[in-house]
């Protein structure tokens, strides 16, 4: 589930996807906490699967500015995201998702 959220954030953020923006997107849209450690771990797993690539930016133009590690979803990542969301949609189709007691 978390990797699907990360892939969705990558697709949405496009060229502005790095750990902090991915974390903010997941927390805002999915309304769930996401630590930077969990984001980095998921990004590395997804890269190992060929679902994303990395690029390193130039250092930010401020004193002590650091480089950012940007992520970009690959065509294989797009396919994986489509398959995962379609599977989830089929699984929850017809379920009553109200509060259970």
C-alpha positions in Angstrom: 0.0 0.0 0.0 2.7 2.5 0.9 4.6 1.9 -2.3 1.4 2.6 -4.3 1.1 5.9 -2.4 4.7 6.8 -3.2 4.2 5.9 -6.9 1.0 8.0 -7.0 2.9 11.0 -5.4 5.7 10.6 -8.0 3.3 10.7 -10.8 1.5 13.7 -9.4 4.6 15.7 -8.5 6.4 14.9 -11.8 9.7 16.9 -11.8 9.4 18.1 -8.2 9.4 14.7 -6.5 12.0 14.4 -3.7 11.5 13.0 -0.2 10.1 16.1 1.4 7.5 16.8 -1.3 6.5 13.1 -1.5 6.1 13.0 2.3 3.9 16.2 2.2 1.8 14.9 -0.7 1.1 11.6 1.1 0.3 13.3 4.4 -2.0 15.8 2.7 -3.8 13.6 0.3 -3.9 10.2 2.0 -4.2 11.8 5.4 -1.7 9.4 7.0 1.7 10.0 8.5 4.8 9.3 6.5 8.3 9.5 7.9 11.3 10.5 5.7 12.9 7.2 6.6 9.9 5.3 5.3 9.9 7.4 2.1 13.6 6.8 1.5 13.2 3.0 2.1 10.2 2.8 -0.3 12.0 4.8 -3.0 15.0 2.5 -2.8 12.8 -0.6 -3.1 10.9 0.9 -6.0 14.2 1.8 -7.8 15.4 -1.8 -7.3 12.2 -2.9 -9.0 12.8 -0.5 -11.9 9.8 1.6 -11.1 11.7 4.9 -10.7 15.0 6.6 -11.4 17.0 9.1 -9.4 18.8 12.3 -10.4 20.8 14.6 -8.1 20.3 18.3 -8.3 22.9 21.0 -8.1 23.3 22.3 -4.5 20.7 24.9 -3.6 21.9 28.5 -4.1 22.0 29.3 -0.4 24.8 29.2 2.2 25.2 25.5 3.1 22.8 24.5 0.3 22.5 20.8 -0.3 21.7 18.8 -3.4 18.3 17.1 -3.7 17.7 13.5 -4.8 14.8 13.7 -7.2 12.8 10.7 -8.2 11.0 10.1 -11.5 8.5 7.3 -12.2 9.4 5.0 -15.1 7.1 3.4 -17.7 7.3 0.2 -15.6 6.3 2.2 -12.5 3.3 3.7 -14.4 2.2 0.1 -15.3 2.7 -1.1 -11.7 0.6 1.8 -10.4 -2.2 1.2 -12.9 -2.2 -2.6 -12.1 -2.2 -2.0 -8.3 -5.0 0.6 -8.4 -7.1 -1.5 -10.7 -6.7 -4.5 -8.5 -7.7 -2.5 -5.4 -10.7 -1.1 -7.2 -11.9 -4.6 -8.2 -11.4 -5.9 -4.6 -13.4 -3.1 -2.9 -16.1 -2.9 -5.6 -19.5 -3.6 -3.9 -18.1 -3.4 -0.3 -19.9 -1.3 2.2 -17.1 0.7 3.7 -19.0 2.4 6.5 -18.0 2.2 10.1 -18.3 -1.3 11.5 -18.9 -1.9 15.2 
